[in-house]
Structure formats: structure tokens, C-alpha cells
Amino acid sequence: MEYEQFGLRDGRFIPTAVYGDGGIFVIEEGIWQSFDVQCRLFDHGKFLVLWKKTSKGLKMFRGSFSSNRPWK
């Protein structure tokens, strides 16, 4: 819905820290940004991802994303 309603076209995930030894889990934290058709910043926020080691490599196991936009 947001893609068509707001014209979202691009985004970035920028890791700021990674924790863990890669044994079973790794935690990644960072910031994210989304941009509209005119490449203007639409929204931004924080993220936290728990990666789990599998036989095929690290896979996203859990994720949490929050916006820094004020609630209306």
C-alpha cells in the first residue's frame, strides 16, 4: 500500500554495530531510511535484527524496525 500511496522507491539499511561471535546468533543494529520518487527522505528509524546460523549461512531469525516519525 505505501509503495503506491506514497511513491516509495528506495531504501537503505545502515548497520551501526554487530554483536556476537557467530556461534549460533549474531545481533545487528542500525538505522534505516526510505525515499520517495524524487529521492526525498520519506521516513527513517532504527532496526535490530537477530541472525541465526544455519547450514546455508546466517539467516534473519527475528527483526524489529521502528520509525522516528512522530505519531499523529
C-alpha atoms as a printed R data frame, in Angstrom:
   type eleno elety resid chain resno      x       y      z
1  ATOM     1    CA   MET     A     1  0.000   0.000  0.000
2  ATOM     2    CA   GLU     A     2  2.663   2.561  0.956
3  ATOM     3    CA   TYR     A     3  4.633   1.894 -2.208
4  ATOM     4    CA   GLU     A     4  1.775   3.128 -4.416
5  ATOM     5    CA   GLN     A     5  0.131   5.557 -1.987
6  ATOM     6    CA   PHE     A     6  3.311   7.454 -1.066
7  ATOM     7    CA   GLY     A     7  5.510   6.630 -4.036
8  ATOM     8    CA   LEU     A     8  8.238   4.877 -2.065
9  ATOM     9    CA   ARG     A     9 11.055   3.861 -4.377
10 ATOM    10    CA   ASP     A    10 14.285   3.337 -2.456
11 ATOM    11    CA   GLY     A    11 15.639   2.486  0.960
12 ATOM    12    CA   ARG     A    12 18.826   1.943  2.935
13 ATOM    13    CA   PHE     A    13 19.812  -0.155  5.913
14 ATOM    14    CA   ILE     A    14 22.930   1.207  7.607
15 ATOM    15    CA   PRO     A    15 24.421  -1.102 10.257
16 ATOM    16    CA   THR     A    16 25.974   0.707 13.227
17 ATOM    17    CA   ALA     A    17 27.005  -2.298 15.352
18 ATOM    18    CA   VAL     A    18 27.196  -6.094 15.195
19 ATOM    19    CA   TYR     A    19 27.373  -8.239 18.347
20 ATOM    20    CA   GLY     A    20 28.186 -11.909 18.821
21 ATOM    21    CA   ASP     A    21 30.864 -14.395 17.931
22 ATOM    22    CA   GLY     A    22 28.958 -16.036 15.062
23 ATOM    23    CA   GLY     A    23 28.427 -19.258 17.029
24 ATOM    24    CA   ILE     A    24 24.645 -19.559 16.766
25 ATOM    25    CA   PHE     A    25 23.303 -15.990 16.777
26 ATOM    26    CA   VAL     A    26 24.536 -12.552 15.715
27 ATOM    27    CA   ILE     A    27 22.759  -9.293 16.542
28 ATOM    28    CA   GLU     A    28 22.866  -6.372 14.117
29 ATOM    29    CA   GLU     A    29 21.659  -2.873 14.991
30 ATOM    30    CA   GLY     A    30 21.446   0.190 12.820
31 ATOM    31    CA   ILE     A    31 19.375   2.847 11.159
32 ATOM    32    CA   TRP     A    32 17.167   2.717  8.059
33 ATOM    33    CA   GLN     A    33 15.897   5.310  5.586
34 ATOM    34    CA   SER     A    34 13.183   5.265  2.914
35 ATOM    35    CA   PHE     A    35 12.931   7.651 -0.053
36 ATOM    36    CA   ASP     A    36 10.173   8.794 -2.414
37 ATOM    37    CA   VAL     A    37 10.160   9.128 -6.220
38 ATOM    38    CA   GLN     A    38 12.012  12.466 -6.048
39 ATOM    39    CA   CYS     A    39 14.734  10.857 -3.832
40 ATOM    40    CA   ARG     A    40 13.500  12.839 -0.811
41 ATOM    41    CA   LEU     A    41 13.738  11.245  2.605
42 ATOM    42    CA   PHE     A    42 10.281   9.887  3.414
43 ATOM    43    CA   ASP     A    43 10.887   8.166  6.759
44 ATOM    44    CA   HIS     A    44 13.757   6.943  8.921
45 ATOM    45    CA   GLY     A    45 14.249   4.923 12.051
46 ATOM    46    CA   LYS     A    46 16.094   2.183 13.897
47 ATOM    47    CA   PHE     A    47 16.349  -1.570 13.415
48 ATOM    48    CA   LEU     A    48 17.552  -4.591 15.331
49 ATOM    49    CA   VAL     A    49 17.970  -7.990 13.639
50 ATOM    50    CA   LEU     A    50 18.760 -11.360 15.189
51 ATOM    51    CA   TRP     A    51 20.597 -13.552 12.675
52 ATOM    52    CA   LYS     A    52 20.714 -17.329 13.189
53 ATOM    53    CA   LYS     A    53 23.416 -19.621 11.837
54 ATOM    54    CA   THR     A    54 22.021 -22.373  9.598
55 ATOM    55    CA   SER     A    55 23.554 -24.964  7.308
56 ATOM    56    CA   LYS     A    56 23.088 -22.401  4.487
57 ATOM    57    CA   GLY     A    57 24.694 -19.495  6.372
58 ATOM    58    CA   LEU     A    58 23.264 -16.723  8.533
59 ATOM    59    CA   LYS     A    59 19.509 -16.184  8.067
60 ATOM    60    CA   MET     A    60 17.297 -13.465  9.537
61 ATOM    61    CA   PHE     A    61 15.570 -15.071 12.540
62 ATOM    62    CA   ARG     A    62 13.827 -12.059 14.158
63 ATOM    63    CA   GLY     A    63 13.673  -8.379 13.303
64 ATOM    64    CA   SER     A    64 12.398  -5.191 14.870
65 ATOM    65    CA   PHE     A    65 12.026  -1.918 12.988
66 ATOM    66    CA   SER     A    66 10.733   1.389 14.358
67 ATOM    67    CA   SER     A    67 10.125   4.789 12.814
68 ATOM    68    CA   ASN     A    68 11.423   8.060 14.215
69 ATOM    69    CA   ARG     A    69  8.393   9.921 12.810
70 ATOM    70    CA   PRO     A    70  6.156  11.486 15.435
71 ATOM    71    CA   TRP     A    71  2.723   9.901 15.845
72 ATOM    72    CA   LYS     A    72 -0.199  11.989 14.646
